[in-house]
């Protein structure tokens, strides 16, 4: 009897996790999956390389990363690389500089949630009060 292959979501979690945070069994199972299929192996290398750029603020490595992505036959990553390339300077700044717009995005998300909760229930005046008076 052969073992059932791991679910795609599980393999995705293994790829997106830091290697040191995986248990020994998970590392072995991921190694088996990657040994049997070259595409996920290349994908894992690119994902982990990008994660390292992101966490260690190494935006200067982005052009080399984009070039290595283009060298592999991974169409979904080619789409991502093309999108990043359209706004390369902003992405490099985001990967390098210590500032971000997280607080602003949080407020925008909160306002959208309030608007969604009130859809069809009241007019703009009540929405305005909820936004301005909400904690």
Protein Blocks (a to p, Z undefined) as FASTA:
>chain_A
ZZddddfklmmmmmmpcfklpcfklmmmmmmmmmmomklmmmmmmmmmmmmmmmnopakl
mmmmmmmmmmpccfklmmmmmmmmmmmmmmmmmmmmmcdcklmmmmmmmmmmmmmmmgok
acfklmmmmmmmpZZ
